Amino acid sequence: MTDRIGYYVHHVGEGHRRRAEVLAARLSRDGVAVTGLSTLPRPARWIGDWVELPRDDDGDPRDTGANGHLHWAPLLHDGARARAAAISSWIESARPELVVVDVSVEVLLLARLHGVPTIAVVLPGQRDDAAHLLGFGTAEALVAFWPADARGMSPGLPEAVARRLVPVGALSRHPVREPRARPRTVAPRSVALMLGSGGHQVRAEDVAAARAATPDWQWHVLGADEHTWVEDPSPTLDRVDVVVTHAGQNAIAETAAARRPAVVIPQSRPHHEQHVTADCLAADWPAVVCRTWPTGQWPAVLARAASLDAGGWAGWCDGGAADRFADVVLATRQRVRGGGSG
């Protein structure tokens, strides 16, 4: 396989890595290998090369924003210097044709300064600050993991940027399932609480109180802490009636692929990422959105969620995002080679 595409994987949250894994597997069918670049160690399922980068957030990083022009570029930091040097060294040795950046303005700029074309993954949220617009402006293509008819996922983007954005739909590593009707004889009803690895504001006592308030529901807690974290929640999602989750892209994609109605509780993230996603979900999708933990309201919230038609997730996650993502990557590579138009 030709190993000339890189994928930079941000180390916070599971979605970046899982998108990279799905794309690498999909491109391997076309004989294209992908090299991963990340602070994270090589994933067990990764099928190409992997460059593990030095950390640039340890010690006492200072002056990280370059006077508002960048997001994370700490001054006089050994890890930051070594990290940039490692990426540059890989670029020189591998001579990649393209790097997908998920996500980092600084890596977008570093690759482009080496003359390497990039594709920027655009996350939900208010991303119209100077650093984001600089990075987006240098990229050859912009890709987003929500459907074209999801409204308001990137508020504030200038029209010149927004019209370049290609929404490919939610990307799940699992095939989509058919919604299932719950047999009337099955009791108790069940709920999965999926909180993820990116951090959350839900306390153990909040979970205990929710359980106590809903004795007719069986709770399965996934990812509330290091003791409940599971790498693959799909077996649990397949058998529960409702999923309670944050509004991270990966969690929503997995819920949508499982065709389960959701209670979505957005958590604090930079650029209002999860709150923007929650606003969109509240408008048109099979999710009950609670802006805060619904203390004292859990019986009504779960009952309302269970009544939703989970088939509505088909428009959010239809199983084709991996192919559409690969199409963007391959078409961009072909275009920058000079073999195509657009």
N, C-alpha and C positions, 0 to 999 in steps of 0.2 A: 504494500500500500504506500501511496505517496504521503509522506508525513510533513505537510507544509501548511497546516492550519493550526493556530494556537487558540486556546480558550482560557482567558483569565477568569478565575473563580474567586469571588469575594468570600471571605471566611466566616461571616456572620449570617446565620440563617441557613436552612437546608436547601432552599429553592435554587440558589446559584449552582451548587454542586449537582443537584439532580437534573437541572436543565442541561448542564454540560454532559452528564452521563448519557442522557437520552439522545442528544445530538451526536455524540461520538459513536454510539451504537448505530444510529440511523445512517451516518455518513460512511461507516465501515462497509455498508452494503453497496456503496458506490466506489469502493476501493480507496477511500480517503481516510487517513488516520489523523487524529486530533491529539495534540500535545496539551495537557493541562498545566496551568501555571497558577500556583496558589500557596498561601501560607498553610493551608490544610495538608495533611499527609495524603499520600496516594490512596484513593478509595479502593476497596477490595475488588469492585467490579470494573474498574477502569481498564480499557482495552488498548490504550496507546501509551506513549511516554508521559511522564509527569515530572515537572520541575517544582520542587518544594522550595518556596521562597523564604528568606529571612523575615522575621517580624519587624514591623515599623511602628508598633504601638506599645512597646514595652519601655521600661525605664521611666523617664520623665520627658515625654515629647513636648516640645514647645513651639510656638509660632507656626501652627500647623496649616493655617489657611492662606498663607502668602498674601496678606492684605486683602483678603476677600476674593482673590482670583482663583484659588484652588480649594479643595476640600480637605486633603490630608497630605501635607508635605512638610513634616517637621524639620526644623533647622538643626544642622550639626548632629544628626542622629545616625549612629553607626548602622542600625538596621535599615533605615531608609536608603542610605547610600549603597549598602550591600544588596538590597532588594532591587534597586534600579540597575545595578551592575549585573545582577544575575539575569534579569530580563534582557538587557542589552547583549550579554554573552550568548544567551540562547538565540536571539535574533540573528546574531552574526554567524553562529554555527549552523542553525537550522534554515536560515534564509526563508522564513515563512512567506506565503503569498497573501495571508490574511490572518488577522487576530480578532476573535470575538471577545468583547470586554463586558463582563457581567459581575460587578460593575465597578468602574473607577475612572474618574476624569483623568487622573494622573497617568494611568496606564494607557488610556486612549492617546494622550498627548505624547507619551514616551514612544509608543509604537509608531505614531505618525511622524515624529521627528527622525526616526530611523528609515522613513520612507515606506513603512509597511501600512497598507490599508486596513481599516478597522470597521467592525460592525459594533454599534453600541446597543446594549440592552437597556431599554428605558423602563424604569420602575414607575408604579403609580405615585401620585403625589404632586406637590407644588415644586416643580423642578425648572423654574424659570429664572433661577439665580445665574449670576455671571459665570460661575464655574461650570455648571451644567451646560449652559448654552455654548460655551467655548468647546467643551468636549463633543457635544452633539454636532456642532458645526464642522469639526474636523473629520467626523466619521463618514464613511462611504454609504452606510445604510443604518437605519434605526429600526429596531424590532421591539415589539411589546407583546406581553403574554396575557392579553385579554381580547375578547371578540370585538369586531369592528363596531357593533351596535351597543357596546358598553359605554354609557354616557358619563362624561366628566372625570375620566381616570387620569388625565394629565392637564389639569386646569392651569391656565396662564401661559402655556407654550405659545410662542409666536406662530402665526400662520405658516411662515416659511419653514419652521421646524415641524409643526404638526402635520403638514401635508406629506412630509417624507416618512412619517412613522407608519410602519407596517404592523398592524395587529394580527397575530397569528392564532389567537385563542389561547385558552389555558392549557398548559402542558402538564400532563400527568404521566408518570412512569408506568402506570397501570392501564390496561384497556378499560374503556368505559363499560359500565354494566347497565342492565335494564332496570328501571324502577320496579320495585316489588310491592305488592299490596300485603299488608300485615294480616296474617290469619287472625280471625276474631278470637280463636281459642288460645292464642299465645299470651301468656302473662308471666312475669311483669313486662312492661315495656322497658326498653333499654336506651341508654344514651352514652355516647363516647365524648369525653372531654379531652380535646386535643389542643395542647398549648404550645408545642414546638420548642425549638432550641434557641430562638432569637431573644429570649427574655420576655417576661410578662409581669403584670401587676396583680396577679391573682394569688391570694394567700391560702395556706392550707386550711385555715379556719373558714374561709369563704366556701371552699369545696365541701367541708364537713357540714356546714349549715345548709348548703344546697341539697346535699344528700338527705339530711334530716327532714327537710321540708317536702321531699318528694318520695315518700315511702313506697309508692306504686311504680317507681322507676328504678331500674338497676343501672348504676353508674360504672363505666369503665374509664379510668383515668390514664391518659397517655401523655407523657411529656410535661407533667406539672413540675417535675424536678428530675435530678439525675437517676433517681430510683425507679421512676415510672416511664422514662424515655424508652421508646421502641423505634427501631430503624424503619420498620415497615408496619404502618397502622392498618393496612388494607384488610387483613382478616377480621379485625374488629369492626371496621367501617362496614364491611359486608353484612354484618349480622345485627347492627343496631338500628333503632327506629329514627333517632335524631343525632346529629353531630353538633356539639357545642365547641366552637373554635374561635381563634383570633382571626384577623383579616389578612394574614400573610398570603402571598400568592400561591405558595406551595400547598398550604393547608386548604385553601379554597379550591384549588385544582383537584386535590385528592378527594375532597368531599363531593365536588361536582362529578368527577369520574365515577364515584361510587353511587351516584344518584341518590343521595340522602338529603333530606331537608336539614337546614342548619339554623342554629342560633349563633350569630356572629357578634363577638365582643371585641372591637378594635383596641389594640394596644398602642402605647406611645412609641412612635418611630420618627426618625428625621424626615423632614419635608411632608409631614402629615400623611405618610404613605397609607397606613391602615385606615385612618379615618376617611380619606378620600375613597378608598375601595369600599368601605362600609356604606358611604353615601350612595354609591352606584348600586350596590347590592340591594339596598333598601327600596330602590325605585322599581326594579323590574325582575328580581330573581327570587328563587325559593328559599329565602332566608329571613329570619326575624332578627333585626339588628337592635342590639342594646348598647347604648353609648357607654354605660358602666355596668358593672356586675349587678344583675337584677335581684338584689337581696329582697326577700319577702314576696317575690313575684314568680318564683320558679314553676309552680304548678301551671299557672296560666301561660307562661312563656313556652314551656315544653309542649303543652297541649296545642297551642297555636302553631308551633313549628311542625308538629306531627300531622297537622291538617293540610299542609302545603303540598302541592304537586311537584315532587322532586324531578319529574320529567322535564321541568323547565330548565334544568341545568344543561340540557342538550345544546342550547345556544351558547353556553359559556365554555363548555369542554366537549367537543364532538369527536375527539380521538384523532384529529388530523393535524394538530399543532406541530408535532415533530416533523412531519413531511413539509409543512409550510415553512418551518424554521430552516430546514435543510435547503429548501428551494431558494430562500433569501440568501443563504450563505453561498451556495453554488452559483447562483446568478450573479452575485456581487463579485465573486472570484473571477468568473468568466468575463464580466464587464471590465474589471481593472486590468485583466490580461490584454484587453483590446479586442476581444473576440465577440463582443456584443454591443448593443446600444442601450441607452437609458441612463 
